[in-house]
Amino acid sequence: MKSKNISTMTQAAMIAAIYVVLTYVFAPFSFGEVQVRIAESLTILPLFTPAAIPGLFIGCLIGNILGGAILPDIIFGSLATLLGAIFTYRLRNKNKILAPVPPIVANTVIVPFVLRFGYGVALPIPLMMLTVGIGEVASCGVLGMVLYYALNKYKNMVFKPCC
């Protein structure tokens, strides 16, 4: 039991670290009203392991802090990723093609309000929903599914729980 907990925490920490690195390296287009956050492609990982849920949340939280985000963005942007991860996990035994939908919806709905009321972006919220949604479709839908198909062959090796 103890080894399984350590394995889960290790997987979560590794996912968080990868999320932070991807957010930081691709920072020029990870933030703003038009954004494609490459790290959001990792939101497909709850299909493979429940450790991805805290890993994605913590990774987004740290990535937003290091990226210079304001407090509402740190809180609500991270919560959007958490919601997406939880609902992706719930889809793990259902249609895998729908797995990117929860993070796309969560970020498309939440992030524009953070941009408007946190950063004071004057664009209409529906327009920002469109731009953020397009970025989420690119990162979660396209890159996330590429990642899913690449990892699916090796899931028993990469995400195998210890003991």
ChimeraX attribute file (.defattr): number of C-alpha atoms within 10 A of each C-alpha:
attribute: neighborCount
match mode: 1-to-1
recipient: residues
	/A:1	8
	/A:2	9
	/A:3	11
	/A:4	13
	/A:5	14
	/A:6	13
	/A:7	18
	/A:8	22
	/A:9	16
	/A:10	14
	/A:11	21
	/A:12	23
	/A:13	19
	/A:14	17
	/A:15	25
	/A:16	27
	/A:17	19
	/A:18	18
	/A:19	27
	/A:20	24
	/A:21	16
	/A:22	20
	/A:23	26
	/A:24	19
	/A:25	13
	/A:26	15
	/A:27	20
	/A:28	13
	/A:29	16
	/A:30	22
	/A:31	19
	/A:32	19
	/A:33	23
	/A:34	16
	/A:35	19
	/A:36	26
	/A:37	24
	/A:38	22
	/A:39	27
	/A:40	29
	/A:41	26
	/A:42	25
	/A:43	34
	/A:44	29
	/A:45	25
	/A:46	24
	/A:47	24
	/A:48	18
	/A:49	19
	/A:50	20
	/A:51	23
	/A:52	29
	/A:53	26
	/A:54	22
	/A:55	29
	/A:56	31
	/A:57	26
	/A:58	23
	/A:59	28
	/A:60	27
	/A:61	25
	/A:62	22
	/A:63	26
	/A:64	24
	/A:65	16
	/A:66	14
	/A:67	18
	/A:68	13
	/A:69	19
	/A:70	13
	/A:71	13
	/A:72	16
	/A:73	24
	/A:74	20
	/A:75	16
	/A:76	17
	/A:77	23
	/A:78	23
	/A:79	19
	/A:80	24
	/A:81	26
	/A:82	25
	/A:83	19
	/A:84	28
	/A:85	30
	/A:86	21
	/A:87	19
	/A:88	25
	/A:89	24
	/A:90	15
	/A:91	19
	/A:92	18
	/A:93	8
	/A:94	12
	/A:95	8
	/A:96	14
	/A:97	11
	/A:98	13
	/A:99	28
	/A:100	28
	/A:101	18
	/A:102	25
	/A:103	29
	/A:104	25
	/A:105	18
	/A:106	21
	/A:107	25
	/A:108	23
	/A:109	19
	/A:110	18
	/A:111	24
	/A:112	27
	/A:113	22
	/A:114	22
	/A:115	20
	/A:116	16
	/A:117	12
	/A:118	15
	/A:119	16
	/A:120	10
	/A:121	16
	/A:122	10
	/A:123	12
	/A:124	11
	/A:125	18
	/A:126	13
	/A:127	12
	/A:128	23
	/A:129	21
	/A:130	16
	/A:131	19
	/A:132	27
	/A:133	25
	/A:134	18
	/A:135	25
	/A:136	28
	/A:137	22
	/A:138	20
	/A:139	25
	/A:140	29
	/A:141	24
	/A:142	15
	/A:143	19
	/A:144	24
	/A:145	22
	/A:146	15
	/A:147	17
	/A:148	22
	/A:149	11
	/A:150	11
	/A:151	16
	/A:152	15
	/A:153	10
	/A:154	11
	/A:155	15
	/A:156	11
	/A:157	10
	/A:158	13
	/A:159	18
	/A:160	14
	/A:161	15
	/A:162	12
	/A:163	9
